[in-house]
């Protein structure tokens, strides 16, 4: 134990303030050491690549040859690129469908498994299990199931009497779009279920019991108690869901390859084609910067809309 000596104000000379305690040296450096690994990861894997991407977007950057400075020409070219804006519009359409489906199913699953009961651990594991499957593996599985010749969906539809002949659900835009959306909901709903379930479990049971005693019905308890108290977990799930959907690539590349008739080309898919198929790395970098700016604006809007007014 260390002995500390208290300073008696009466013992100090008149007119002189008591001596200040010296601040402990090294406390600031210790905090810096703790955050240094995380800061290094952010700098190496985010800040430096972001700076390089912005620098490349200001150049005509071929795969082979010397880059040439062109300023904002890539961004001005993007304004007249109908294919990019078409891909961005399809991405917004897919984001809306996937977000509504994912959060709706995730909320239902979270309400089903939030309370401890017999066998609930098994259900939680079963619902979360598709999440551990990679998007590439899940997309390959879904492409095989959707194959008109060797898949499972077409014979199953005939067996149930839904169709009289084999049907290729990937040949037309509507069935192909909803097929991929259903696959994404099946794969990722368990992840958002865990986020929402953690928020539901943090709600004090006293609130629910008090509302039940006061005569509030189930839908009233859900609307006036459950939803307001899961605002923060829901905001986190919404931002992650929108960002992930805006960056969709694997499922459309593997299952549909942009078809049918190039109507399922997402923004990231288009950037991939411009950068690594057409070898216009500078233009692809400019598109990436614009997509990042769009994601930042969307995230800021979502945070503002879902912010609790009492906190502000």
HELIX and SHEET records of a PDB file:
HELIX    1   1 UNK A    9  UNK A   11  5                                   3    
HELIX    2   2 UNK A   27  UNK A   42  1                                  16    
HELIX    3   3 UNK A   43  UNK A   47  3                                   5    
HELIX    4   4 UNK A   48  UNK A   57  1                                  10    
HELIX    5   5 UNK A   73  UNK A   79  1                                   7    
HELIX    6   6 UNK A   82  UNK A  113  1                                  32    
HELIX    7   7 UNK A  120  UNK A  129  1                                  10    
HELIX    8   8 UNK A  130  UNK A  132  5                                   3    
HELIX    9   9 UNK A  135  UNK A  146  1                                  12    
HELIX   10  10 UNK A  153  UNK A  159  1                                   7    
HELIX   11  11 UNK A  173  UNK A  201  1                                  29    
HELIX   12  12 UNK A  205  UNK A  213  1                                   9    
HELIX   13  13 UNK A  218  UNK A  221  1                                   4    
HELIX   14  14 UNK A  222  UNK A  226  3                                   5    
HELIX   15  15 UNK A  227  UNK A  229  1                                   3    
HELIX   16  16 UNK A  231  UNK A  246  1                                  16    
HELIX   17  17 UNK A  250  UNK A  251  1                                   2    
HELIX   18  18 UNK A  252  UNK A  256  3                                   5    
HELIX   19  19 UNK A  267  UNK A  272  1                                   6    
HELIX   20  20 UNK A  273  UNK A  277  3                                   5    
HELIX   21  21 UNK A  281  UNK A  306  1                                  26    
SHEET    1   A 2 UNK A  59  UNK A  60  0                                        
SHEET    2   A 2 UNK A  68  UNK A  69 -1                                        
END                                                                             
